[in-house]
């Protein structure tokens, strides 16, 4: 037992600043994932009104959720480049967290679709300051030998917070209103305050515990352009561009689920609590597997995990369109999470291997930008496609997963010079 505990603890042996940043992102992740569950319920309530321009409820929810991802992703190359040019990461993270805190409070005063749209858009811009700088910080604190493990630890704790939110969000809303002294706080307002407090806590943690790496150098020539063709000529596409496209397809397939909560609940005859569990199942798999897969890709190579993860994404996405039971949907989302875990940390590690000195913010923002665009595309696509049949959004996502699998298999090469052979189960 003691030996097992030691091995588990060894998985999280990283630079203390990586661990501190991971805990900080875990805190703001709780609040952000709260909103993914709460906003659709808020839009469907009688509290929010205003012009709809003839759009249905599912489409309105999709636009509000997607705007966050589109603005977040669109600004990431610029904020990543700026952090490279200044050679500083911490100030960018703090700017983003401060904006996230303020916008979470602003939801309390939002009573129209347009106001929700503006607030969610401002949150997207705020998070665009956090993501590239955070990933660049982790990359610069790592080496080729432990980069996958560092990325895995960072993502494990960040996603732990992101996964905890949905489990509590529905309950916080349903148990309201709350009486605090002489005040009555609705379930929705309580959820928004929780999101604000977690973002504020994250700000405090970064302020106190994080410092920029001593060796980080400003790079005034940091370039935000994304090369498409492989400069080496060995493949058709640049490897970082390829990973970005695959990340976009993967994220879109995963995020299809978020917008269609009413349709999922009606089809499976379940309540918001079950939906929260199913949404969190993907995150649960990520939490359990990101760190060990990150460590494993440091030893066995990046490419095998990326290819296998994209292939596993295909059936785990398709089956969700044909499921009729809550437990089976939970299992499908769990398998989809395993696929995502096999792709995400190894992809960041591979891109980090390629990035030159002072380029971490610019290069790695390609992957985070693409993932954000996928998170935005998924809800928008499912909101538009679900009217043609419950299974149609998931068929669309499956097609994206097939294309992504072909790309990574044909265009990605291994970056580790030496890798150990992957052990075969049952071999001596």
C-alpha positions as CSV (number, residue, x, y, z in Angstrom):
1,X,0.0,0.0,0.0
2,X,2.8,2.4,0.9
3,X,4.6,1.6,-2.3
4,X,1.4,2.3,-4.3
5,X,1.0,5.6,-2.5
6,X,4.6,6.5,-3.3
7,X,4.1,5.8,-7.0
8,X,0.9,7.9,-7.1
9,X,2.7,10.8,-5.4
10,X,5.6,10.4,-7.8
11,X,3.3,11.1,-10.7
12,X,2.7,14.6,-9.4
13,X,6.4,15.4,-8.7
14,X,6.8,18.6,-10.8
15,X,8.0,22.1,-10.3
16,X,6.1,23.7,-7.4
17,X,5.0,26.6,-9.7
18,X,3.4,24.1,-12.1
19,X,1.5,22.6,-9.2
20,X,0.5,26.0,-7.9
21,X,-0.7,27.0,-11.3
22,X,-2.6,23.8,-11.6
23,X,-4.4,24.4,-8.3
24,X,-5.2,28.0,-9.4
25,X,-6.7,26.8,-12.7
26,X,-8.6,24.2,-10.7
27,X,-10.3,26.9,-8.7
28,X,-11.4,29.0,-11.7
29,X,-12.3,25.8,-13.6
30,X,-15.0,25.1,-11.0
31,X,-16.7,28.5,-11.8
32,X,-16.4,28.2,-15.5
33,X,-17.9,24.8,-15.7
34,X,-20.7,25.9,-13.4
35,X,-21.8,28.3,-16.1
36,X,-21.9,25.6,-18.9
37,X,-24.7,23.9,-16.9
38,X,-26.3,27.1,-15.4
39,X,-26.5,29.3,-18.6
40,X,-28.8,26.9,-20.6
41,X,-31.1,26.6,-17.5
42,X,-31.0,30.4,-17.1
43,X,-31.9,31.0,-20.7
44,X,-34.8,28.6,-20.4
45,X,-36.1,30.3,-17.3
46,X,-38.6,33.2,-17.1
47,X,-35.9,35.5,-15.8
48,X,-34.3,36.2,-19.1
49,X,-36.1,37.8,-22.0
50,X,-35.7,40.1,-25.0
51,X,-35.5,39.8,-28.7
52,X,-34.7,36.4,-30.1
53,X,-34.6,37.3,-33.9
54,X,-36.7,34.3,-34.5
55,X,-34.1,31.9,-33.1
56,X,-35.1,28.8,-31.1
57,X,-34.0,28.3,-27.5
58,X,-31.4,25.7,-28.4
59,X,-29.8,28.0,-31.0
60,X,-29.7,30.9,-28.5
61,X,-28.0,28.8,-26.0
62,X,-25.6,27.6,-28.6
63,X,-24.7,31.2,-29.7
64,X,-24.1,32.3,-26.1
65,X,-21.9,29.4,-25.2
66,X,-20.1,29.5,-28.6
67,X,-19.2,33.2,-28.5
68,X,-17.0,32.5,-25.4
69,X,-15.0,30.0,-27.4
70,X,-14.8,32.1,-30.6
71,X,-13.5,35.2,-28.8
72,X,-11.3,33.2,-26.5
73,X,-9.7,31.4,-29.4
74,X,-9.4,34.4,-31.7
75,X,-7.5,36.4,-29.1
76,X,-5.1,33.6,-28.0
77,X,-2.5,34.1,-30.8
78,X,-2.3,37.8,-29.9
79,X,-2.0,37.3,-26.1
80,X,0.4,34.4,-26.6
81,X,2.6,36.5,-28.9
82,X,2.5,39.5,-26.4
83,X,3.6,37.2,-23.5
84,X,6.5,36.0,-25.7
85,X,7.5,39.6,-26.6
86,X,7.5,40.7,-23.0
87,X,8.9,37.4,-21.7
88,X,6.3,37.5,-18.9
89,X,3.5,35.1,-18.2
90,X,2.1,36.0,-14.7
91,X,0.7,39.4,-15.5
92,X,-1.3,38.0,-18.4
93,X,-2.7,35.3,-16.2
94,X,-3.7,37.9,-13.6
95,X,-5.4,40.2,-16.1
96,X,-7.5,37.3,-17.4
97,X,-8.5,36.1,-13.9
98,X,-9.5,39.6,-12.8
99,X,-11.8,39.9,-15.9
100,X,-13.3,36.5,-15.2
101,X,-14.1,37.5,-11.6
102,X,-15.9,40.7,-12.6
103,X,-17.9,39.1,-15.4
104,X,-19.1,36.3,-13.2
105,X,-20.6,38.9,-10.9
106,X,-22.1,40.7,-13.8
107,X,-24.4,37.7,-14.6
108,X,-26.4,38.6,-11.5
109,X,-27.6,41.7,-13.2
110,X,-28.3,40.2,-16.6
111,X,-31.9,39.9,-17.6
112,X,-31.8,39.8,-21.4
113,X,-30.3,37.5,-24.1
114,X,-28.1,40.4,-25.4
115,X,-26.7,41.1,-21.9
116,X,-25.8,37.4,-21.5
117,X,-24.1,37.5,-24.9
118,X,-22.0,40.5,-24.0
119,X,-20.9,39.1,-20.7
120,X,-20.0,35.7,-22.1
121,X,-18.1,37.4,-24.9
122,X,-16.1,39.4,-22.3
123,X,-15.3,36.2,-20.5
124,X,-13.9,34.7,-23.6
125,X,-11.5,37.7,-24.0
126,X,-10.5,37.4,-20.4
127,X,-9.7,33.7,-20.6
128,X,-7.7,34.3,-23.8
129,X,-5.1,36.0,-21.5
130,X,-5.0,33.0,-19.2
131,X,-4.6,30.0,-21.4
132,X,-1.6,30.7,-23.7
133,X,0.4,32.2,-20.8
134,X,-0.4,29.3,-18.5
135,X,0.6,26.6,-21.1
136,X,3.7,28.6,-22.0
137,X,4.7,28.8,-18.3
138,X,4.3,25.0,-17.9
139,X,6.2,24.3,-21.1
140,X,9.2,26.6,-19.9
141,X,9.3,24.9,-16.5
142,X,9.6,21.5,-18.2
143,X,12.2,19.6,-20.2
144,X,11.9,17.1,-23.1
145,X,12.2,14.3,-20.6
146,X,9.3,15.4,-18.4
147,X,7.2,17.7,-20.6
148,X,4.4,15.3,-21.0
149,X,4.2,14.7,-17.3
150,X,4.1,18.4,-16.5
151,X,1.3,19.0,-19.1
152,X,-0.6,16.0,-17.6
153,X,-0.3,17.3,-14.0
154,X,-1.4,20.8,-15.0
155,X,-4.4,19.5,-17.0
156,X,-5.4,17.0,-14.3
157,X,-6.0,19.6,-11.6
158,X,-7.4,22.1,-14.1
159,X,-9.9,19.6,-15.2
160,X,-10.6,18.4,-11.7
161,X,-12.1,21.8,-11.1
162,X,-13.8,21.9,-14.4
163,X,-15.4,18.5,-13.7
164,X,-16.5,19.4,-10.1
165,X,-18.6,22.3,-11.3
166,X,-21.3,20.4,-13.2
167,X,-21.8,18.0,-10.3
168,X,-22.8,20.8,-8.0
169,X,-24.3,23.4,-10.5
170,X,-27.7,21.8,-11.0
171,X,-28.1,21.2,-7.2
172,X,-27.1,24.8,-6.4
173,X,-29.8,26.2,-8.8
174,X,-32.5,23.7,-7.7
175,X,-32.0,24.2,-4.0
176,X,-32.4,28.0,-4.2
177,X,-33.5,30.5,-3.1
178,X,-31.2,30.9,-0.1
179,X,-31.7,33.1,2.9
180,X,-28.6,35.0,4.0
181,X,-29.4,37.3,6.9
182,X,-32.3,39.4,5.6
183,X,-31.5,38.7,2.0
184,X,-32.9,36.1,-0.3
185,X,-30.6,34.9,-3.0
186,X,-32.0,32.9,-6.0
187,X,-30.4,29.6,-7.0
188,X,-29.1,31.3,-10.2
189,X,-27.5,34.2,-8.4
190,X,-25.9,31.8,-5.9
191,X,-24.3,29.9,-8.8
192,X,-23.0,33.1,-10.3
193,X,-21.5,34.2,-7.0
194,X,-19.8,30.8,-6.6
195,X,-18.2,31.2,-10.0
196,X,-17.0,34.7,-9.0
197,X,-15.5,33.5,-5.7
198,X,-13.6,30.7,-7.4
199,X,-12.1,33.0,-10.0
200,X,-11.1,35.4,-7.2
201,X,-9.5,32.6,-5.2
202,X,-7.5,31.6,-8.4
203,X,-6.3,35.2,-8.6
204,X,-5.0,35.1,-5.1
205,X,-3.2,31.8,-5.6
206,X,-1.4,33.1,-8.8
207,X,-0.5,36.3,-7.1
208,X,1.1,34.6,-4.1
209,X,2.6,31.4,-5.5
210,X,3.5,32.0,-9.1
211,X,6.7,33.6,-10.5
212,X,7.9,33.7,-14.1
213,X,10.7,31.3,-15.0
214,X,14.1,32.9,-14.5
215,X,15.3,31.8,-18.0
216,X,12.3,33.1,-20.0
217,X,13.6,35.6,-22.6
218,X,11.6,38.3,-24.3
219,X,11.1,37.6,-28.0
220,X,10.3,40.8,-29.9
221,X,10.1,38.8,-33.1
222,X,7.4,36.4,-31.9
223,X,5.2,35.5,-34.9
224,X,1.5,34.8,-34.7
225,X,1.4,33.4,-38.2
226,X,0.5,29.7,-38.5
227,X,2.5,27.8,-41.1
228,X,0.4,25.3,-43.0
229,X,3.0,23.5,-45.1
230,X,5.6,21.3,-43.5
231,X,8.9,23.4,-43.7
232,X,11.0,20.1,-43.7
233,X,9.2,18.9,-46.8
234,X,8.7,15.4,-45.3
235,X,5.0,15.8,-44.9
236,X,2.3,17.9,-46.5
237,X,1.2,19.8,-43.4
238,X,3.2,21.5,-40.6
239,X,3.0,19.3,-37.4
240,X,1.7,22.0,-35.1
241,X,-0.9,23.0,-37.7
242,X,-1.9,19.4,-38.0
243,X,-2.2,19.0,-34.2
244,X,-4.3,22.2,-34.1
245,X,-6.7,20.9,-36.7
246,X,-7.0,17.5,-34.9
247,X,-7.6,19.4,-31.6
248,X,-10.3,21.5,-33.2
249,X,-12.1,18.3,-34.5
250,X,-11.7,16.5,-31.2
251,X,-13.0,19.5,-29.1
252,X,-16.0,19.9,-31.4
253,X,-17.0,16.3,-31.2
254,X,-16.8,16.5,-27.4
255,X,-18.7,19.8,-27.0
256,X,-21.7,18.7,-29.1
257,X,-23.3,17.5,-25.9
258,X,-23.3,20.8,-24.0
259,X,-26.0,22.7,-26.0
260,X,-28.7,20.1,-26.3
261,X,-29.2,19.5,-22.6
262,X,-33.1,19.7,-22.9
263,X,-33.1,17.2,-25.8
264,X,-30.8,14.8,-24.0
265,X,-32.8,14.9,-20.8
266,X,-36.1,14.4,-22.8
267,X,-34.7,11.5,-24.8
268,X,-33.2,9.7,-21.8
269,X,-36.1,10.7,-19.5
270,X,-33.7,12.2,-16.9
271,X,-33.1,15.4,-14.9
272,X,-30.3,18.0,-14.8
273,X,-28.4,16.0,-12.2
274,X,-27.9,13.0,-14.6
275,X,-26.9,15.4,-17.4
276,X,-24.3,16.9,-15.0
277,X,-22.9,13.5,-14.3
278,X,-22.7,12.6,-18.0
279,X,-21.1,15.9,-18.8
280,X,-18.6,15.4,-16.0
281,X,-17.8,11.8,-17.1
282,X,-15.6,13.1,-19.9
283,X,-13.7,15.2,-17.3
284,X,-13.5,12.3,-14.9
285,X,-11.6,10.2,-17.4
286,X,-9.3,13.2,-18.1
287,X,-8.6,13.6,-14.4
288,X,-7.7,10.0,-13.9
289,X,-5.6,9.6,-17.0
290,X,-4.0,12.9,-18.0
291,X,-1.0,12.6,-15.7
292,X,-0.2,8.9,-16.2
293,X,-0.6,9.3,-20.0
294,X,1.6,12.4,-19.9
295,X,4.3,10.5,-18.0
296,X,3.9,7.5,-20.4
297,X,4.4,9.7,-23.5
298,X,7.7,11.0,-22.1
299,X,8.9,7.4,-22.2
300,X,7.1,5.7,-25.1
301,X,6.6,8.7,-27.4
302,X,3.9,11.2,-28.2
303,X,2.6,9.9,-31.5
304,X,1.2,6.5,-30.5
305,X,-1.1,8.0,-27.9
306,X,-2.3,10.8,-30.2
307,X,-3.2,8.4,-33.0
308,X,-4.9,5.9,-30.7
309,X,-6.9,8.6,-28.9
310,X,-8.2,10.1,-32.2
311,X,-9.3,6.6,-33.4
312,X,-11.1,5.8,-30.1
313,X,-12.9,9.1,-30.5
314,X,-14.8,7.8,-33.5
315,X,-17.0,5.1,-32.0
316,X,-17.4,6.9,-28.6
317,X,-18.9,9.9,-30.4
318,X,-21.1,8.0,-32.9
319,X,-22.8,5.9,-30.3
320,X,-24.1,8.9,-28.3
321,X,-26.6,9.6,-31.1
322,X,-28.3,6.3,-30.6
323,X,-28.2,5.8,-26.8
324,X,-31.5,5.6,-24.9
325,X,-30.3,5.0,-21.3
326,X,-28.7,7.4,-18.8
327,X,-26.1,4.9,-17.6
328,X,-25.0,4.0,-21.2
329,X,-24.6,7.7,-22.0
330,X,-22.4,8.1,-19.0
331,X,-20.2,5.2,-20.2
332,X,-20.0,6.6,-23.7
333,X,-18.9,10.0,-22.3
334,X,-16.3,8.2,-20.1
335,X,-14.8,6.5,-23.1
336,X,-14.8,9.7,-25.0
337,X,-12.9,11.2,-22.1
338,X,-10.3,8.4,-22.4
339,X,-9.8,9.3,-26.0
340,X,-9.4,13.0,-25.2
341,X,-6.8,12.2,-22.5
342,X,-4.7,10.2,-25.0
343,X,-4.6,13.2,-27.3
344,X,-4.4,16.3,-25.2
345,X,-1.2,16.1,-23.0
346,X,0.9,14.3,-25.7
347,X,-0.1,16.9,-28.3
348,X,0.9,19.8,-26.1
349,X,4.2,18.0,-25.2
350,X,4.9,17.3,-28.9
351,X,4.3,21.0,-29.8
352,X,6.4,22.0,-26.8
353,X,9.2,19.9,-28.1
354,X,9.1,21.7,-31.4
355,X,8.7,25.3,-30.0
356,X,12.0,27.3,-29.9
357,X,13.2,29.5,-27.1
358,X,10.8,32.4,-26.5
359,X,8.1,30.8,-28.8
360,X,6.1,28.8,-26.2
361,X,3.2,31.4,-26.1
362,X,2.9,31.7,-29.9
363,X,3.4,28.0,-30.8
364,X,1.3,26.4,-28.1
365,X,-1.5,28.9,-28.5
366,X,-2.2,27.2,-31.9
367,X,-3.4,24.1,-30.1
368,X,-5.2,26.0,-27.3
369,X,-6.8,28.3,-29.9
370,X,-7.9,25.3,-32.0
371,X,-9.3,23.5,-29.0
372,X,-11.2,26.6,-28.0
373,X,-12.6,27.0,-31.6
374,X,-13.7,23.4,-31.3
375,X,-15.4,24.0,-28.0
376,X,-17.3,26.9,-29.7
377,X,-18.1,25.0,-32.9
378,X,-19.5,21.9,-31.1
379,X,-22.4,23.7,-29.3
380,X,-23.2,25.8,-32.3
381,X,-23.3,22.8,-34.6
382,X,-25.4,20.7,-32.3
383,X,-27.9,23.6,-31.7
384,X,-28.3,23.9,-35.5
385,X,-28.3,20.2,-36.4
386,X,-30.4,18.6,-33.6
387,X,-33.6,19.8,-35.3
388,X,-32.9,17.3,-38.1
389,X,-32.7,14.4,-35.6
390,X,-31.1,13.6,-32.3
391,X,-28.4,11.5,-33.9
392,X,-27.4,14.1,-36.6
393,X,-25.0,16.2,-34.4
394,X,-23.1,13.1,-33.3
395,X,-22.8,11.8,-36.9
396,X,-21.3,15.2,-37.7
397,X,-18.9,14.8,-34.8
398,X,-17.9,11.3,-35.9
399,X,-17.0,12.6,-39.4
400,X,-14.7,15.2,-37.8
401,X,-13.1,12.4,-35.7
402,X,-12.4,10.3,-38.8
403,X,-10.7,13.3,-40.6
404,X,-8.6,14.1,-37.5
405,X,-7.5,10.4,-37.2
406,X,-6.4,10.4,-40.8
407,X,-4.4,13.7,-40.4
408,X,-2.5,12.7,-37.3
409,X,-1.7,9.2,-38.7
410,X,-0.3,10.5,-41.9
411,X,1.2,13.9,-40.9
412,X,2.6,13.6,-37.4
413,X,6.1,12.3,-36.7
414,X,7.7,11.4,-33.3
415,X,9.7,14.1,-31.6
416,X,11.5,12.0,-28.9
417,X,14.8,10.8,-30.2
418,X,14.6,7.5,-28.2
419,X,11.5,5.8,-26.9
420,X,10.9,2.6,-25.0
421,X,8.8,0.0,-26.6
422,X,5.2,0.0,-25.3
423,X,4.7,-3.1,-23.2
424,X,2.2,-5.7,-24.4
425,X,-0.4,-6.8,-21.8
426,X,0.4,-10.3,-20.7
427,X,4.0,-10.3,-22.0
428,X,6.9,-11.3,-19.8
